[in-house]
Every structure is written in C-alpha cells, then in structure tokens.
Amino acid sequence: MPHKTNRFRRSSGLRSYRKLIVIATEGAKTEQQYFAMFNNQHSVIQVKCLRSGHKSSPHQVLKRMEDYLREESLRSTDEAWLVVDRDQWTDEQLNELCTWAERHRNYDIAISNPSFEYWLLLHFEDGHHIVSSEECCARLRRHLPTYDKGIEQRIFTEDRIKNAIRRGKMRDNPPCAGWPRDLGTTTVYRLIGKILNLDEVN
C-alpha cells in the first residue's frame, strides 16, 4: 500500500505525552471512519473513538463512555466527548447528556440536528433549508455518491474541513447552550476545532 501523507501533520517537538480526546459516537461506521482520519502519530492530539456496535441511543452512548472512564482515568488536559444525532431522540434523552457534560470541565457533547450527515454536508455546501434527515442524506449523496458504502477520507481535505467549521460556527449563531434545537445546526465544529487545536473555534 502506498504511503499516505497525513494532512494534519504538526511538529510535536519532544513532547512525550499527547492530549487525548476520547469520543463515543452513536453511529457504528460513518463517525468512526470520519474521526479516524484525525488520529496519527504526528499530531499533538490523540483521538480515540470507542467502538459503538449496535447500541446507539443517547443513554447507551453515555454508558459506553462511562464504562471506559471507569477503566481509564483521564488526565486534566484530556477530554471526553459524546457525539449523537438530534433525529428521533427526545429532549429528556439529550438532556441526560447535557447533565453529564456539566459534571466536569473536560466533558462535552457534539450534537447534529438532524443527524451527523448534516456535519458532513457542511464540508461541501452551506446546508441551508434542511427539513429532514432524509433530505440531508439525499443532498449529501450529490457530493458523495458512494456514501452508503462508507466515506472516502481523501475527499475530506483540510480546506473542506475548515470550511465545515466556518459554516457550522456561522449556523450556530448565537452559540447554543446544551444541544442545537433548530434543524440545520450542529456543534460538531466545536469538537473538530479542539482536535485541530484551532483557537478561533475553542
């Protein structure tokens, strides 16, 4: 297999410990593939995405993270993030995640309304006038015709990721507390800003 040059390479100097960002996701495939492209030995930040299996409710995502944290303690500079969809989940289910995130300064959540596909869509367009998850996926397939088989990491260039951050921040204005109530909004840009260590997002 030919060697691939990672787009997110940074000089880490002699730093012996890399900040760890642990992520528990709702999806078993797409989110795992997406976040994997940020994890490489040259970055000053290490990304660990927990395996999700088929347990996808917000409570199950939270339990997966809590199980991990009972086994592995975080350092003060590490962070734990939950990534879920607004989609069909109830306010009560999402509020449980908000309550968890408020317990520690290095816990947080990233939620997309209606779904994670909306965050992916922002890599290619402004994402206006989304009215449902189905429409969001249909528009994403215009840019990624083979999306149902998984995402091709090479398509998510550094410029496209930074454009998605810019669009996500613009749509989340003023920044929401808790989780985004409006269709066509996402707070995943905050997590990606942390992974890329972008001060203008953090």
C-alpha positions as CSV (number, residue, x, y, z in Angstrom):
1,M,0.0,0.0,0.0
2,P,1.5,3.4,-1.0
3,H,2.5,5.7,1.9
4,K,-0.1,8.5,2.5
5,T,0.9,11.9,3.7
6,N,-1.3,13.0,6.5
7,R,-3.0,16.4,6.0
8,F,-3.0,17.2,9.7
9,R,0.7,16.7,10.5
10,R,2.2,19.0,13.1
11,S,5.5,19.4,14.7
12,S,5.2,18.0,18.2
13,G,8.8,18.6,19.2
14,L,10.0,16.4,22.1
15,R,6.6,16.3,23.8
16,S,6.2,12.9,25.5
17,Y,2.5,13.0,26.1
18,R,-0.2,13.8,23.7
19,K,-3.5,15.3,24.8
20,L,-6.2,12.6,24.4
21,I,-9.7,13.2,23.1
22,V,-12.0,10.2,23.7
23,I,-15.1,10.1,21.6
24,A,-18.2,7.9,22.0
25,T,-20.5,8.0,18.9
26,E,-24.0,7.0,18.0
27,G,-23.0,5.6,14.6
28,A,-21.1,2.4,14.1
29,K,-19.5,3.2,10.7
30,T,-19.5,6.8,9.4
31,E,-18.5,8.6,12.5
32,Q,-15.8,6.0,13.2
33,Q,-14.3,6.4,9.7
34,Y,-14.5,10.2,9.9
35,F,-12.8,10.7,13.3
36,A,-10.1,8.0,12.4
37,M,-8.6,10.4,9.9
38,F,-7.6,12.8,12.6
39,N,-5.6,10.2,14.6
40,N,-2.0,10.0,13.6
41,Q,1.4,9.8,15.4
42,H,2.5,13.2,14.2
43,S,-0.4,15.2,15.8
44,V,-0.1,16.7,19.3
45,I,-3.6,15.3,20.0
46,Q,-4.6,11.7,20.1
47,V,-8.1,10.8,19.1
48,K,-9.7,7.6,20.5
49,C,-13.1,6.7,19.1
50,L,-14.8,4.0,21.2
51,R,-16.4,1.1,19.3
52,S,-20.2,1.5,19.2
53,G,-21.6,-1.8,17.9
54,H,-25.4,-1.5,17.5
55,K,-26.2,0.3,20.8
56,S,-27.0,3.8,19.6
57,S,-29.4,5.5,21.9
58,P,-28.0,8.6,23.8
59,H,-28.1,6.7,27.1
60,Q,-26.2,3.8,25.5
61,V,-23.6,6.1,24.1
62,L,-23.2,7.7,27.5
63,K,-22.9,4.3,29.2
64,R,-20.2,3.3,26.8
65,M,-18.2,6.4,27.7
66,E,-18.8,5.9,31.5
67,D,-17.6,2.3,31.2
68,Y,-14.5,3.5,29.5
69,L,-13.8,6.2,32.1
70,R,-14.2,3.7,34.9
71,E,-11.4,1.7,33.4
72,E,-9.2,4.5,32.1
73,S,-8.7,7.8,34.0
74,L,-8.3,11.0,32.1
75,R,-5.5,13.5,32.7
76,S,-6.5,17.0,33.4
77,T,-5.7,18.0,29.8
78,D,-7.7,15.2,28.2
79,E,-11.3,15.5,27.1
80,A,-14.3,13.1,26.7
81,W,-16.9,13.9,24.0
82,L,-20.3,12.3,23.2
83,V,-21.4,12.6,19.5
84,V,-25.0,11.9,18.7
85,D,-27.8,13.0,16.4
86,R,-30.9,15.1,17.4
87,D,-33.0,13.0,15.0
88,Q,-35.7,11.0,16.8
89,W,-34.4,11.3,20.3
90,T,-36.4,13.0,23.0
91,D,-35.4,16.2,24.9
92,E,-35.1,14.1,28.0
93,Q,-32.7,11.7,26.4
94,L,-30.5,14.6,25.2
95,N,-30.7,16.5,28.4
96,E,-29.2,13.5,30.2
97,L,-26.1,14.0,28.0
98,C,-26.1,17.7,28.9
99,T,-26.2,16.9,32.6
100,W,-23.3,14.6,32.2
101,A,-21.2,17.2,30.3
102,E,-21.8,19.7,33.1
103,R,-20.2,17.4,35.6
104,H,-16.6,18.1,34.6
105,R,-14.9,20.8,32.6
106,N,-13.3,18.3,30.2
107,Y,-16.6,16.5,29.3
108,D,-18.6,17.8,26.4
109,I,-21.1,16.8,23.7
110,A,-21.4,17.4,20.0
111,I,-24.9,17.1,18.5
112,S,-26.1,17.5,14.9
113,N,-29.7,18.4,14.0
114,P,-31.0,16.4,12.3
115,S,-28.0,14.0,12.0
116,F,-24.2,13.6,11.7
117,E,-24.8,13.7,7.9
118,Y,-25.5,17.4,8.3
119,W,-22.0,17.9,9.6
120,L,-20.6,16.0,6.6
121,L,-22.8,18.1,4.2
122,L,-21.2,21.3,5.5
123,H,-17.9,20.2,4.0
124,F,-19.4,20.8,0.6
125,E,-22.1,23.4,0.9
126,D,-23.8,25.9,3.3
127,G,-26.5,23.4,4.3
128,H,-29.5,25.8,4.1
129,H,-33.2,24.8,4.1
130,I,-32.7,21.3,5.5
131,V,-36.1,19.9,6.6
132,S,-35.4,16.3,7.5
133,S,-32.8,13.6,7.9
134,E,-33.9,12.1,4.5
135,E,-33.3,15.4,2.7
136,C,-30.0,15.8,4.4
137,C,-28.8,12.4,3.3
138,A,-30.1,13.0,-0.3
139,R,-28.1,16.2,-0.6
140,L,-25.0,14.6,0.9
141,R,-25.2,11.9,-1.8
142,R,-24.9,14.6,-4.5
143,H,-21.4,15.2,-3.3
144,L,-20.7,11.6,-2.1
145,P,-22.5,9.2,-4.5
146,T,-21.0,6.2,-2.7
147,Y,-21.7,7.4,0.8
148,D,-23.8,4.4,1.7
149,K,-20.7,2.2,1.4
150,G,-18.7,4.5,3.7
151,I,-16.8,7.7,3.4
152,E,-13.5,8.2,1.5
153,Q,-11.2,10.1,3.8
154,R,-9.2,11.6,0.9
155,I,-12.3,13.7,-0.1
156,F,-12.3,15.4,3.3
157,T,-9.4,17.8,2.6
158,E,-8.1,20.3,5.1
159,D,-9.8,23.1,3.2
160,R,-13.1,21.4,3.3
161,I,-12.8,20.6,7.0
162,K,-12.0,24.2,7.8
163,N,-15.0,25.3,5.6
164,A,-17.2,23.0,7.5
165,I,-16.0,24.5,10.8
166,R,-16.7,28.0,9.4
167,R,-20.2,27.1,8.2
168,G,-21.0,25.2,11.4
169,K,-20.0,28.2,13.5
170,M,-22.0,30.5,11.3
171,R,-25.1,28.4,11.6
172,D,-24.7,28.1,15.4
173,N,-25.1,31.8,16.0
174,P,-25.6,32.7,18.8
175,P,-23.8,29.6,20.1
176,C,-26.4,27.2,21.6
177,A,-26.3,26.0,25.1
178,G,-26.7,22.3,25.5
179,W,-27.8,20.9,22.1
180,P,-29.0,22.6,18.9
181,R,-32.8,22.9,18.7
182,D,-33.0,24.1,15.1
183,L,-32.8,21.9,12.0
184,G,-29.7,22.6,10.1
185,T,-27.4,23.2,13.0
186,T,-24.5,21.3,14.6
187,T,-22.0,21.6,17.3
188,V,-19.5,19.1,15.9
189,Y,-17.5,22.0,14.7
190,R,-16.5,22.7,18.3
191,L,-15.1,19.2,18.7
192,I,-13.2,19.4,15.4
193,G,-11.8,22.7,16.5
194,K,-10.4,21.1,19.6
195,I,-8.9,18.2,17.6
196,L,-7.2,20.6,15.3
197,N,-6.3,22.9,18.1
198,L,-7.9,25.9,16.5
199,D,-8.0,28.9,18.9
200,E,-10.7,30.7,16.9
201,V,-13.2,27.9,17.5
202,N,-12.3,26.9,21.1
